[in-house]
Amino acid sequence: MEFLKNLANLIKVKTLVTLTVISVFAILALRGNIPSDDVMHIVVSVIAFYFGTQHEKGVK
């Protein structure tokens, strides 16, 4: 039952957007389209925002 609850939490829109943004920028960096330093700043910003909003809600 706990597994299904965790899976349902992963399929939230904010989580999907976060994973998509990280994936797109990682692919662009691996292809050499954008510098890896730029990817690092963008990904860290997205992750910080995501976990900051999760912490603010009290979701762990």
N, C-alpha and C positions, 0 to 999 in steps of 0.2 A: 504494500500500500504506500509506503514511504517513497519507493522508487517511482511510482506513477505520479505522486505529488511533485517530486523533483523534476520529472520529465515535463510535466505540465508547466512548471515555472520556467523551464528552458525555452519553451515555445512561445514566449511572450514577444510582442512586437519589438520592444526595446532591446531585448537580447538578440533577436534576429538582425536588427539593424547594426548593433555593435559588432557582431560576428562578421557581417557582410562588409562593413567598412574596414575592419582589420584585414580580412581576406583580400579585398581589392587592393589595398595599399601594399600588402605583402607581395602579391603577384606582380604589381607594377615595379616594386623594388627588385624582385628577382629577375625580371625581364630587363632591368636597367633603364626603364622609362623615367624614373625619378630617383633621386639620391636616397640612400638608406637612412641618412640622418633625418631627412624630412619625414620619412615613414615613421621613424622612431618617435618624433615629436607628435605626430598626428595620432598614432596608436596609443601613446601614453595619455594624451588628452582625452581620447574617447573612453579609454578604460577608467581613467580617474573620474570622468563625468558619470559613467555608468555605475561604478561602485559607490561614488558619492551620493547619488540619488537612491541607491539601494540602502545605504547606511542611514540616510535621512528618514526613510520610510520605516526603518527598524527591521527590515528583511535581512536575514542572515543566510 
